[in-house]
Amino acid sequence: MRKNFFVCLLLLTTTLVFGQYADDSPLSGQPDTNPQVQDDIRLVEKLKYIKQPGLANAASKIYSADRRYSISGFLELNNVNYLGERNLDQVEQDLELGYTGLYRLGVYYGYKISKRWIFNSEVQVELLHDGVRVFDGEVNVELIFDYLWKESISFRFGNFPVPLGYVNVMEEPTAFYTVNRPEVERILIPTQWLETGVMMYGNIRGFEYNTGILKGVDATHFSEGAWIRPGRYHWYEGIGEQSWDPAVFGKIAYHGTTNLEIATAGYYGSASRGHVNPETNQSIQTSVAMATTYIDYNIGNISLFGLGMYGQLNGTEDIAAVHRARLANGSMTDIPVLGHQTYGGYGEIRWDILPLFNEKATQKLPLFFRYERLNTHHKDGYIAEERQSNEEAELNIGETNITNLVFGINYRPKRNIAIKANYTHRINMSLYEAINLQPSRLEIGVGIIF
């Protein structure tokens, strides 16, 4: 734990020094569209905060860049201290549910092929560890080509974020206030969720829309505590092995005023990926449906944010048949009970207190409180009753059914830098006494975008 703290402290110092040169924008807020003379000699051009539909601020840099190319990105460093005994078995199954340290670097490179064609890419490297026995890493690659026909209609091809919820698109650490991403948007909306497909998008009179088709997830990898999260896979995985069953999505957002944004999105798609039910010798029939809505409203030094989601997994009996076959051949030790219906949401209030001491302050010092609720098993899927009636089976459905109360503070010396700390009080809402979820925690972190 001490080692993690000093690593974060060292990286924090480096981040702040780098941040001085990455962006000198004031925190006051309107997008800066005036090119600076010093940008001509910088490798990393100044960020203008002009967001492209379906992408976050740093990811959108190439679309408003004065040069033909752009380099941008973000750095995120987090340390988690647990106030109780952790469930290390759960951590081994999915490190995202119980890590002590996170180091995440995303680098974007964009290039203007022509006036209408844009190439944009991201390489994101993520390192996680639990401070005891597990260390894991992941590399995500985002490759897209945009055809900019007109402001109201443009097209995107490639591997891009699924536009559900808020954080899966606005993944950069200055976009949210807690050290870690909200659990609703890490578990139920499995940030970061990239898929390969085609998107049409545009802006029309203060409304932004996204719609398209992409490849679906793999239901045979879903888990009890993280729902569809383990069913995501990289764009290059599964080629030549199973079919890429399709999914469709749509999103509409209103941001016609500077202090209000409202968005709603939906997703529906197959999760079968060509798997066969070994008991019927027919293709499994599974699908995932999800709907999300959020609202972001700013009133002077106070801002309010709320998000809700509902999800449904169909065909859990076919998934159980695949799992029974894997249990028989020894590749699984138990058959998971997957949630048929899930829900989650959170509400957050933030108050920048620095103007109380200095009305002309350009820095920010927001306090915030978040109430968060999520349940991966609002309604259990197939075999739940079967397991409960089996006297030899331990009654232990590994659901994530929790309430989080989060209190925290940010220090934002510049628009592109956020230093964060928060306390999360976790309340286990599960009816299963054997469930051992991760305990309450103290977190500290820092993030920058450039």
Stockholm file with secondary structure:
# STOCKHOLM 1.0

chainA/1-450         MRKNFFVCLLLLTTTLVFGQYADDSPLSGQPDTNPQVQDDIRLVEKLKYIKQPGLANAASKIYSADRRYSISGFLELNNVNYLGERNLDQVEQDLELGYTGLYRLGVYYGYKISKRWIFNSEVQVELLHDGVRVFDGEVNVELIFDYLWKESISFRFGNFPVPLGYVNVMEEPTAFYTVNRPEVERILIPTQWLETGVMMYGNIRGFEYNTGILKGVDATHFSEGAWIRPGRYHWYEGIGEQSWDPAVFGKIAYHGTTNLEIATAGYYGSASRGHVNPETNQSIQTSVAMATTYIDYNIGNISLFGLGMYGQLNGTEDIAAVHRARLANGSMTDIPVLGHQTYGGYGEIRWDILPLFNEKATQKLPLFFRYERLNTHHKDGYIAEERQSNEEAELNIGETNITNLVFGINYRPKRNIAIKANYTHRINMSLYEAINLQPSRLEIGVGIIF
#=GR chainA/1-450 SS CHHHHHHHHHHHHHHHHHHHHHCCCCSSCSCCCSCCGGGGGCSSCCCCCCCCTTSCTGGGHHHHCSSSEEEEEEEEEEEEEESSCCCHHHHHHCGGGTCSEEEEEEEEEEEECSSSEEEEEEEEEEEEECSSSCEEEEEEEEEEEEEEEETTEEEEEEEEECCCTTTTTSCSGGGSSSSSCCGGGTTTSCSSCEEEEEEEEEEETTEEEEEEEEECCCGGGCBTTTBTGGGCCCTTTTTTTSCCCEEEEEEEEEEEETTEEEEEEEEEEECCTTCEETTTTEECCCEEEEEEEEEEEEETTEEEEEEEEEEEEECHHHHHHHHHHHHHTTSCSSCCCCEEEEEEEEEEEEEECGGGTCTTCCSBCEEEEEEEEEEEEEEECTTHHHHHHCTTSCCCCCCCEEEEEEEEEEEBSSTTEEEEEEEEEEEECCSCTTCCCCCCEEEEEEEEEC
#=GC SS_cons         CHHHHHHHHHHHHHHHHHHHHHCCCCSSCSCCCSCCGGGGGCSSCCCCCCCCTTSCTGGGHHHHCSSSEEEEEEEEEEEEEESSCCCHHHHHHCGGGTCSEEEEEEEEEEEECSSSEEEEEEEEEEEEECSSSCEEEEEEEEEEEEEEEETTEEEEEEEEECCCTTTTTSCSGGGSSSSSCCGGGTTTSCSSCEEEEEEEEEEETTEEEEEEEEECCCGGGCBTTTBTGGGCCCTTTTTTTSCCCEEEEEEEEEEEETTEEEEEEEEEEECCTTCEETTTTEECCCEEEEEEEEEEEEETTEEEEEEEEEEEEECHHHHHHHHHHHHHTTSCSSCCCCEEEEEEEEEEEEEECGGGTCTTCCSBCEEEEEEEEEEEEEEECTTHHHHHHCTTSCCCCCCCEEEEEEEEEEEBSSTTEEEEEEEEEEEECCSCTTCCCCCCEEEEEEEEEC
//
